[in-house]
Amino acid sequence: MADAAPRLAGFLEQLTGTSLPVRVRAWDGSQAGPPDAPTLVVRNRRAVRHLLWKPGELGLARAWVAGDLTVEGDLYALLDRLAGLLWERDEEARPLTQALRDPAFRSAVRGLVALAGLPLPPAPPPEEARRPRRGLHTRHSDRRAISHHYDVGNDFYEIVLGPSMVYSCAYWPAPPPRGTLEQAQQDKLDLVARKLALEPGRRLLDVGCGWGSMAIHAARAHGVSVVGITLSQEQAAYARKRVADEGLTDRVEIRVQDYRDVTDGPFDAISSIGMAEHVGSDRYLEYASVLHRLLKPGGRLLNHQIARRPQRNETSYRVDDFIDAYVFPDGELAPLGTTVSLLERSGFEVRDVESIREHYALTLRRWVENLEAGWARAVALTGPGRARVWQLYMAASALGFERNRIGVNQVLAVRPPESGGSGLPLRARTWN
């Protein structure tokens, strides 16, 4: 009897305590769930074993990365329906330990064990970062985490990011989405430059410089001297070649260096775009204090950082299982208020905060389009598992920004001189 899908759907409903919002089709041809919903295709029993041994998000992610789960229909629509179960459940939702006390749930688990076949846990896909979450954010662990995320291959990132090679949200015109991704990324770089008041003769530190786009833009369009730092060897090699090709080696230096090891300040300005998410909550005050020390009095910091929504009980915050295992090992998100407070504690005066949350959703959807258009080459470069990681990560993240589960903010701060002057005009938002 072909009944794998109804049995699997029953388990998922017992696990989540609600009706399944998507359709399930199993390897035996059986189906269950709303007939007009996007379909989650369970290709084999190994997918069930992944879910059995790691119930919830990580088990589903492992099955997806391994190719044991696929989607028929709109991936965004399926993720949107699952969002309430996987990412937006109430903080006080019933934990698994409590669910195991329910006889109906235990019966569903026994049925799932029988459905899964051999009870041995399948090995996690090789794309999963496996390391203990202790000794976080040392120089060694940060290098390892950055390498896992960024040393996927520059050719792969060229497919996803496009010619701009900017790995942070673009700045789109209103109404969106007019224009190209490349133009929107240039507009974001110029927005940062204007907020920092970059002009010839000034010196910029670009923390987490990526493939060199901000450093090159600052030097070429605004005439500043730039030091760009990254922990990724692959990024640094790519950025140095771009700098040389632009004829900017006299104004741009790219280093493989930890921000804690920069000693040749002071700088007139510091840009940190999409880097602070890697710092970690325990190190954030140190990060802010180091940047404060590296700035001249009157110098400006532009901190561009993803933020999560605050929780009623902040001690219950945990790192997203899928992102921690496959995308950003050791990464942490903080509420905007926490970030602003820590910048102030380090001595900065926060002068402006701009939320550009919707801009990141638009950017991620463009990156997903790029990946899917170049899918065959991306798979050839990195393997199907890595390509599936990025497809799922970017699509889910786009929905997270759209649904206000996460946001992104540009915080402009100043290291005030003894006189107390900020150096900003009375009406500061002249950059818009």
C-alpha positions as CSV (number, residue, x, y, z in Angstrom):
1,M,0.0,0.0,0.0
2,A,1.4,3.4,-1.0
3,D,1.0,5.4,2.2
4,A,4.4,7.0,2.9
5,A,3.2,10.6,2.3
6,P,0.2,10.4,4.6
7,R,2.3,8.8,7.4
8,L,5.0,11.4,7.0
9,A,2.4,14.3,6.9
10,G,0.9,12.9,10.1
11,F,4.3,12.9,11.9
12,L,5.0,16.5,10.8
13,E,1.6,17.6,12.0
14,Q,2.2,15.9,15.4
15,L,5.6,17.5,15.6
16,T,4.4,21.0,14.8
17,G,0.9,20.8,16.4
18,T,-0.8,22.2,13.3
19,S,-2.1,21.1,9.9
20,L,0.6,20.8,7.2
21,P,0.4,23.8,4.9
22,V,2.2,22.2,1.9
23,R,1.6,19.1,-0.1
24,V,3.9,16.1,0.3
25,R,4.7,13.5,-2.4
26,A,6.7,10.5,-1.4
27,W,8.9,8.1,-3.3
28,D,6.1,5.5,-3.5
29,G,3.8,7.9,-5.4
30,S,1.6,8.7,-2.4
31,Q,0.5,12.2,-1.7
32,A,-0.9,14.2,1.2
33,G,-1.8,17.8,2.0
34,P,-3.7,20.6,0.4
35,P,-4.1,19.8,-3.4
36,D,-3.4,23.4,-4.5
37,A,-0.3,23.9,-2.4
38,P,3.3,23.8,-3.5
39,T,4.7,20.3,-3.2
40,L,7.6,19.0,-1.1
41,V,8.9,15.9,-2.9
42,V,10.4,13.3,-0.6
43,R,12.6,11.3,-2.9
44,N,13.7,8.4,-0.7
45,R,13.7,6.9,2.8
46,R,17.0,8.6,3.6
47,A,15.1,11.9,3.8
48,V,12.9,10.5,6.5
49,R,15.9,9.3,8.4
50,H,17.4,12.8,8.3
51,L,14.2,14.2,9.7
52,L,13.9,11.4,12.3
53,W,17.4,12.0,13.7
54,K,17.2,15.8,13.5
55,P,13.5,16.8,13.8
56,G,12.8,20.3,12.5
57,E,14.9,22.7,10.4
58,L,18.3,20.9,10.5
59,G,16.9,17.6,9.4
60,L,14.9,19.2,6.6
61,A,18.1,21.1,5.6
62,R,20.2,18.0,5.5
63,A,17.7,16.2,3.3
64,W,17.5,19.3,1.0
65,V,21.3,19.6,0.6
66,A,21.7,15.9,0.0
67,G,19.1,16.1,-2.8
68,D,16.7,13.8,-0.9
69,L,14.1,16.6,-0.8
70,T,13.1,18.8,-3.7
71,V,10.3,21.2,-4.4
72,E,7.7,21.1,-7.2
73,G,6.3,24.6,-7.8
74,D,7.4,27.9,-6.4
75,L,10.2,27.6,-3.8
76,Y,9.3,31.0,-2.3
77,A,5.6,29.9,-1.9
78,L,6.6,26.7,-0.2
79,L,9.0,28.4,2.2
80,D,6.5,31.1,2.9
81,R,4.0,28.5,4.0
82,L,6.6,26.7,6.1
83,A,7.9,29.9,7.7
84,G,5.4,29.8,10.6
85,L,6.5,26.3,11.4
86,L,10.2,26.6,11.0
87,W,11.2,30.2,11.8
88,E,8.4,32.2,13.2
89,R,7.0,29.9,15.9
90,D,6.2,31.5,19.2
91,E,9.1,31.5,21.7
92,E,6.9,29.5,24.1
93,A,5.9,26.9,21.5
94,R,5.9,23.3,22.8
95,P,9.5,21.9,22.9
96,L,10.3,18.4,21.5
97,T,10.8,17.1,25.1
98,Q,7.3,18.0,25.9
99,A,5.9,16.6,22.7
100,L,7.6,13.2,23.5
101,R,5.2,12.9,26.5
102,D,2.2,12.9,24.1
103,P,1.2,9.2,23.3
104,A,-0.1,10.2,19.9
105,F,3.3,11.8,19.1
106,R,5.2,8.8,20.3
107,S,3.0,6.6,18.1
108,A,3.8,8.9,15.1
109,V,7.5,8.5,15.9
110,R,7.2,4.7,15.9
111,G,5.5,4.9,12.6
112,L,8.2,7.1,11.2
113,V,10.9,4.7,12.4
114,A,9.2,1.9,10.5
115,L,8.8,4.1,7.4
116,A,12.5,5.1,7.5
117,G,13.8,1.6,7.4
118,L,17.3,1.0,8.9
119,P,17.5,3.2,12.1
120,L,21.1,4.2,11.6
121,P,21.4,8.0,11.2
122,P,22.6,9.1,7.7
123,A,25.8,11.0,7.6
124,P,25.4,14.8,7.2
125,P,26.1,16.1,3.8
126,P,29.8,17.0,3.3
127,E,28.8,20.7,2.9
128,E,28.0,20.9,6.6
129,A,30.5,22.6,8.9
130,R,31.1,20.3,11.8
131,R,32.8,21.8,14.8
132,P,32.0,22.5,18.4
133,R,30.5,25.8,19.3
134,R,33.1,26.6,21.9
135,G,36.1,28.9,21.7
136,L,34.2,31.1,19.4
137,H,35.6,34.1,17.6
138,T,39.2,33.6,18.3
139,R,41.4,34.6,15.4
140,H,41.7,30.9,14.4
141,S,38.0,30.1,14.6
142,D,37.1,33.3,12.7
143,R,39.5,32.4,9.9
144,R,38.0,28.9,9.7
145,A,34.4,30.2,9.6
146,I,35.2,32.9,7.0
147,S,36.9,30.3,4.9
148,H,33.9,28.0,5.0
149,H,31.6,30.7,3.8
150,Y,33.7,32.7,1.3
151,D,36.3,30.3,-0.1
152,V,33.6,28.5,-2.1
153,G,35.2,29.7,-5.3
154,N,35.3,33.2,-6.8
155,D,33.8,31.8,-10.1
156,F,30.8,30.7,-8.1
157,Y,30.3,34.1,-6.5
158,E,30.6,35.7,-9.9
159,I,27.5,33.7,-11.0
160,V,25.5,34.7,-7.9
161,L,26.6,38.3,-7.4
162,G,27.1,39.4,-11.0
163,P,29.7,41.9,-12.3
164,S,29.6,44.1,-9.2
165,M,30.9,41.4,-6.9
166,V,29.2,43.1,-3.9
167,Y,28.0,40.7,-1.3
168,S,25.6,42.9,0.7
169,C,22.3,44.5,-0.2
170,A,22.0,46.8,-3.1
171,Y,20.3,50.2,-2.8
172,W,17.3,50.3,-5.2
173,P,15.4,53.3,-6.6
174,A,11.8,53.8,-5.8
175,P,9.6,52.3,-7.0
176,P,11.5,49.0,-7.3
177,P,12.8,47.1,-9.0
178,R,13.9,49.5,-11.8
179,G,17.4,49.3,-13.0
180,T,20.0,46.6,-12.9
181,L,21.5,44.9,-9.9
182,E,24.9,46.3,-10.8
183,Q,23.6,49.9,-10.8
184,A,21.9,49.4,-7.5
185,Q,25.1,48.0,-6.0
186,Q,27.0,51.0,-7.3
187,D,24.4,53.3,-5.8
188,K,24.9,51.5,-2.4
189,L,28.6,52.0,-2.5
190,D,28.2,55.6,-3.3
191,L,25.7,56.0,-0.5
192,V,28.3,54.7,1.9
193,A,30.9,57.0,0.5
194,R,28.7,60.0,0.9
195,K,27.8,59.2,4.4
196,L,31.5,58.9,5.2
197,A,32.2,62.2,3.4
198,L,35.0,60.6,1.4
199,E,37.2,63.0,-0.6
200,P,40.7,63.2,-1.9
201,G,43.5,63.0,0.6
202,R,41.5,61.0,3.2
203,R,42.2,57.5,4.3
204,L,39.6,54.7,4.5
205,L,39.7,51.3,6.3
206,D,37.3,48.9,4.7
207,V,36.7,46.1,7.3
208,G,35.7,42.8,5.6
209,C,36.5,44.2,2.2
210,G,35.2,41.2,0.3
211,W,36.3,41.2,-3.4
212,G,37.4,44.8,-3.2
213,S,34.3,46.6,-4.6
214,M,34.0,49.3,-1.9
215,A,37.8,49.9,-1.8
216,I,37.9,50.3,-5.6
217,H,34.9,52.6,-5.7
218,A,36.2,54.8,-2.9
219,A,39.6,55.2,-4.5
220,R,38.4,55.6,-8.1
221,A,35.3,57.8,-7.5
222,H,36.3,59.7,-4.4
223,G,40.1,59.8,-4.5
224,V,40.8,58.3,-1.1
225,S,43.6,55.9,0.0
226,V,42.1,52.6,1.1
227,V,43.2,49.7,3.3
228,G,40.9,46.7,2.8
229,I,41.1,43.7,5.1
230,T,39.6,40.2,4.8
231,L,40.3,36.8,6.3
232,S,39.6,35.0,3.0
233,Q,42.7,34.2,0.9
234,E,40.5,33.8,-2.2
235,Q,38.8,37.1,-1.7
236,A,42.1,38.9,-1.2
237,A,43.7,37.4,-4.4
238,Y,40.6,38.3,-6.4
239,A,40.5,41.9,-5.0
240,R,44.2,42.5,-5.6
241,K,43.8,41.5,-9.2
242,R,40.9,43.9,-9.6
243,V,42.8,46.7,-8.0
244,A,45.8,46.1,-10.3
245,D,43.5,45.9,-13.4
246,E,42.0,49.3,-12.4
247,G,45.5,50.8,-12.0
248,L,44.9,51.6,-8.3
249,T,47.7,49.8,-6.6
250,D,49.1,53.1,-5.4
251,R,45.9,53.9,-3.5
252,V,44.4,50.5,-2.5
253,E,46.1,47.9,-0.3
254,I,44.3,44.6,0.2
255,R,45.4,42.6,3.3
256,V,44.6,39.2,4.7
257,Q,44.3,40.5,8.3
258,D,42.1,40.3,11.4
259,Y,40.6,43.6,12.4
260,R,42.1,43.2,15.8
261,D,45.6,43.2,14.2
262,V,45.4,46.5,12.4
263,T,47.9,48.8,13.9
264,D,48.5,51.5,11.3
265,G,45.6,53.9,12.2
266,P,44.3,56.4,12.5
267,F,41.9,56.5,9.6
268,D,39.6,59.3,8.5
269,A,36.8,56.8,7.9
270,I,35.9,53.2,8.4
271,S,33.4,51.2,6.4
272,S,32.2,47.8,7.7
273,I,29.7,46.4,5.3
274,G,28.2,43.0,6.1
275,M,31.1,42.0,8.3
276,A,29.9,42.6,11.9
277,E,27.5,39.6,11.7
278,H,30.7,37.5,12.0
279,V,31.9,39.2,15.2
280,G,29.8,37.5,17.8
281,S,28.0,39.0,20.8
282,D,30.8,38.3,23.2
283,R,33.3,40.2,21.0
284,Y,31.1,43.0,19.8
285,L,32.2,45.6,22.3
286,E,35.8,44.7,21.5
287,Y,35.1,45.1,17.8
288,A,33.5,48.5,18.3
289,S,36.3,49.6,20.6
290,V,39.0,48.6,18.1
291,L,37.3,50.6,15.3
292,H,37.0,53.5,17.7
293,R,40.7,53.4,18.4
294,L,41.5,53.2,14.7
295,L,39.6,56.3,13.8
296,K,40.8,59.9,14.0
297,P,38.8,62.2,16.4
298,G,36.0,63.4,14.2
299,G,36.3,60.3,11.9
300,R,33.2,58.5,10.8
301,L,32.2,54.8,10.9
302,L,29.5,53.3,8.6
303,N,28.4,50.0,10.1
304,H,26.1,48.1,7.7
305,Q,24.7,45.1,9.5
306,I,21.9,42.6,9.5
307,A,19.7,42.6,12.6
308,R,17.2,40.3,14.1
309,R,14.0,41.2,15.9
310,P,14.4,41.4,19.7
311,Q,12.9,38.6,21.8
312,R,10.8,38.9,24.9
313,N,13.4,36.6,26.6
314,E,16.8,37.3,25.0
315,T,18.4,34.4,26.8
316,S,16.3,32.0,24.6
317,Y,18.0,33.3,21.4
318,R,19.8,30.6,19.5
319,V,21.6,30.7,16.2
320,D,19.6,29.4,13.2
321,D,20.6,25.7,12.8
322,F,20.7,25.7,9.0
323,I,22.7,28.9,8.6
324,D,25.1,27.9,11.4
325,A,25.8,24.5,9.9
326,Y,25.9,25.4,6.2
327,V,26.3,29.1,5.6
328,F,27.7,31.3,8.3
329,P,29.4,29.1,11.0
330,D,29.6,31.0,14.3
331,G,27.6,33.9,12.9
332,E,25.3,35.8,15.3
333,L,22.6,38.4,14.8
334,A,21.7,41.0,17.4
335,P,18.8,43.5,17.6
336,L,19.5,47.0,16.3
337,G,19.2,48.5,19.8
338,T,21.9,46.2,21.1
339,T,24.3,47.2,18.3
340,V,23.7,50.9,18.8
341,S,24.2,50.6,22.6
342,L,27.5,48.8,22.2
343,L,28.8,51.3,19.7
344,E,27.9,54.1,22.2
345,R,29.6,52.2,25.0
346,S,32.8,52.1,23.0
347,G,32.8,55.9,22.7
348,F,31.0,56.5,19.4
349,E,28.3,59.0,18.9
350,V,25.6,57.4,16.8
351,R,24.3,60.1,14.3
352,D,22.1,58.3,11.9
353,V,20.3,54.9,11.5
354,E,18.8,53.9,8.2
355,S,16.8,50.7,7.7
356,I,17.1,49.3,4.2
357,R,15.4,46.0,4.9
358,E,13.3,45.9,1.8
359,H,16.4,46.5,-0.3
360,Y,17.9,43.3,0.8
361,A,14.8,41.2,-0.1
362,L,15.0,42.7,-3.6
363,T,18.7,42.0,-3.8
364,L,18.4,38.3,-2.7
365,R,15.7,37.6,-5.2
366,R,18.1,38.9,-7.9
367,W,20.9,36.7,-6.6
368,V,18.6,33.6,-6.7
369,E,17.7,34.5,-10.3
370,N,21.4,34.7,-11.1
371,L,22.1,31.3,-9.4
372,E,19.2,29.5,-11.1
373,A,20.1,31.0,-14.5
374,G,23.7,29.7,-14.1
375,W,22.7,26.5,-12.3
376,A,24.6,24.1,-14.5
377,R,27.8,26.0,-14.2
378,A,27.4,26.5,-10.4
379,V,26.9,22.8,-9.9
380,A,29.9,22.1,-12.0
381,L,32.0,24.5,-9.9
382,T,30.9,23.6,-6.4
383,G,28.8,20.4,-6.6
384,P,25.0,20.1,-6.4
385,G,24.9,20.2,-2.6
386,R,26.6,23.6,-2.3
387,A,24.4,25.1,-5.0
388,R,21.3,23.8,-3.1
389,V,22.6,25.4,0.1
390,W,22.8,28.8,-1.5
391,Q,19.5,28.5,-3.3
392,L,17.7,27.6,0.0
393,Y,19.6,30.2,2.1
394,M,19.0,33.1,-0.3
395,A,15.4,32.3,-0.9
396,A,14.6,31.8,2.8
397,S,16.5,35.0,3.6
398,A,14.6,37.0,1.1
399,L,11.4,36.0,2.8
400,G,12.9,36.7,6.2
401,F,13.5,40.3,5.1
402,E,10.1,40.7,3.5
403,R,8.3,39.4,6.6
404,N,10.3,41.6,9.0
405,R,11.9,38.6,10.7
406,I,15.3,40.1,10.0
407,G,16.4,43.6,8.9
408,V,19.5,45.4,7.8
409,N,20.6,48.8,8.9
410,Q,23.3,51.4,8.1
411,V,24.5,53.0,11.4
412,L,26.6,56.2,10.9
413,A,28.7,57.0,14.0
414,V,31.4,59.5,14.8
415,R,34.3,59.4,17.1
416,P,33.8,62.8,18.7
417,P,36.8,65.1,19.3
418,E,37.3,66.7,22.6
419,S,35.5,69.8,21.4
420,G,32.4,67.7,21.0
421,G,31.8,68.7,17.4
422,S,30.4,66.0,15.1
423,G,31.6,67.5,11.8
424,L,28.2,66.7,10.3
425,P,25.9,69.3,8.7
426,L,22.8,70.4,10.7
427,R,20.7,68.6,8.1
428,A,22.7,65.5,7.7
429,R,20.8,63.5,5.2
430,T,22.2,65.3,2.2
431,W,23.3,61.9,0.8
432,N,19.7,61.1,-0.2
